[in-house]
Amino acid sequence: MLNSSSLKKAELRNYNILLVDDDPHMLDVTHEILADEGYHITTATSGEAAIEILQTKDFDLVITDLNMGQINGISVLQKAKELKPEIMVIITTACSDVAYIIKALQLNANDYILKPFKLDDLLYRVSLCLEKPFSLGFHHTRHIKIA
């Protein structure tokens, strides 16, 4: 017999998440946590790989690091939204420079989280994006101007 936790995980299995980070340890830990929650996870170790994957597979959510090689998280965000405007995107970053966060939000990122983050915080933000896409307030009609 399924308990409520098992039922919740069964519901989550319908969500496909692309996880992008050039830090193998961060990628592995985050992958394990999200997979344990029942999400279908695909990983990419670079922005270039992420863009290739985005062009061939459908995702509900992209979680991407901001600072990577030549193709960074902003480029991954832009390509994801170009291919599927309704896709949800969470930016992760160790950089606390507000200008980068504002730029990501201007480009329709749905949320961001600063590294290092608590895995419970990430799980909460993922569930908000997937279950209530516009509850975060960072939806397509919100724009922030930089002077």
N, C-alpha and C positions, 0 to 999 in steps of 0.2 A: 504494500500500500504506500502511495506517495504522500509525504508530508508537505506542508506549505512551502518549506525551503526547496524541496525537490521540484514542486510545481513551478515556483518562481524561476529556478534555473532552466527548466524545460521551456518556459516562455522566452527566456533570453537567447536560447540557441538559434533563434531565427535572425539574430543580428550578426552581421559580418563587420569586423573591425580591422582596419589596416593600421598597424603599429609601426612607426618609423623612428629609428634612433640609430646614430652611428656609434653609440656606446653599447658593446655587446652585453655587458652585465645588466645594464638598465633594460635593454630589450628583453633579455631572458627572464628577469624577475617580473617585469610588467606583463609579459606574455603568459607566464605561469599563473599569475594572480587572475588575469582576465579569463583565461581558459578554465580555471577552476570554478569560475562563476558561471560557466556555460556558454560564453561567447565564442564564436568562430573567429579565430585570429589568424591573420596573415602578417608576416613581418617583412620589413625592408631595412637594410643597413645603410641606406643612403637615399638622398632625395631623387637621384637618377633612377634607382631601382623602384622607388615608390611611384614615380610617374609612369614607368613602364607597366607596373602592376595595375595602376588605376585605369589604364587604357584597355585592359583585358578582363577585369573582374569588377563586379558591382559591390559597393560597400555602403553601409549605413553610417559609419563613423570612421574618421581618420584621426589618429592621435599621433602628432608629429613633433619631434624636437625642432626648435627654432634654428639653432646654430649647428649646421652640418657643412659638408664640403661646398662645392661650387653651386649645387642646387640645395637651397636651404628650405626651412619649414614654410617660409612665406611663398616660395615658388610651388611647393607641394600644395599648400592651401589654395593658391590661385588656380592651379591645374585641376584640383579636385572640384572646386566650385564651377569651373568652366565646363567640365565634363558632366557634372550632376549638381546643379545649383542647390538642390535640397539636401545635399549631403551635410552631415554635421562634422565639424572639425574642432578639435581641441589642440591648442599649442602648448607644448611643454618647454620650459626654458630655465636655465640657471641664471640668465641675465635679467636683472631687475630694472633695467632701463625702461621707463614708462613709454618712451617713444616707440620701441619695438612692439610693445603690447598694444598700444593705440593703433599702430599700423596694421597689426593682425586683425584687430576688431573692425577697423575701417574696411578691410578686405573680406568681411563677413565670417571671421572665425566665430564660433559659437561660445567658446570659453578658452581660458588659458589657466595653466597651473605652474607655479614656480617650483623648480627643483632645489633642493631635495624635497619631495612631497611624501606625505603619508599615503600609503596605499588605500586606506579607507577614504581619503579625500578624493583620490582618483576614481574609485568605484562609485562614489556619490555623484561626481560630475558626469561620469559616463552614463549612469542611470538617468540623470536629469536630461541629458541630451537625447537619449534614445526613447525615453518614456514620455517626456513632455518637451518636445523640441524648442518651443519658444518661451519656456518658463524662465530662462536665464536672463532675458532682457537683451541679449546680444543677437538679435535676429536681423533680417535683411533690411529693415527700415531704420535701424539705428546707425547713425554716422557721427563720428567725432572729428571735429576740425582741429588741425594743428596749425598754430599761428606761424 
